[in-house]
Amino acid sequence: MRIIVISDTHGDYAALQRIINPNADADWIIHLGDGEKELDRYILNFPTMAPKIIHVAGNCDPNSLSPDVFTLPVMEHKILATHGHLYGVKSSLERLKMMARENECDIILFGHTHVPVERCEDGLYILNPGSASCPHEIGMKPTFGHIDISDAGVMLNIAEL
């Protein structure tokens, strides 16, 4: 199973297309917020993709009806996804880790920081795909993430756009 993870597109519809179109065969596409307008536009332009796209509200998605957090069972794993602004991710991931454990999740996805993170710690797979449009690290290219889940395990990756 392949899951594409996108965050912080901030109005860059072209970046969103450059990620989703070549990965249209992914099982799930998860947008972690701050890009709901362009994601809605994408879904209007490619309605057949809508059933496999999931998104949460970011702090720059005004009047969003999307949830702040969601969980998704995938094979023998369970994903917790959020933008992160409500959980203090710029200073610590402890609140997310605690919430993941409370919801029996072993994969955490978050955005907001515009800095990619991919690691496994405390029995949790943690992925922040960075920003698909405006990374905060000097010299860093826009990024997105993908997760491959198989019987052999979970593999997290950050890819440059």
Secondary structure as UniProt FT lines:
FT   STRAND          2..6
FT   TURN            10..11
FT   HELIX           13..20
FT   HELIX           21..23
FT   TURN            24..25
FT   STRAND          28..31
FT   HELIX           36..45
FT   HELIX           47..52
FT   STRAND          53..55
FT   TURN            59..60
FT   TURN            62..63
FT   STRAND          69..74
FT   TURN            75..76
FT   STRAND          77..82
FT   HELIX           85..87
FT   TURN            88..91
FT   HELIX           94..102
FT   TURN            103..104
FT   STRAND          107..109
FT   STRAND          117..121
FT   TURN            122..123
FT   STRAND          124..128
FT   TURN            138..139
FT   STRAND          143..150
FT   TURN            151..152
FT   STRAND          153..160
//
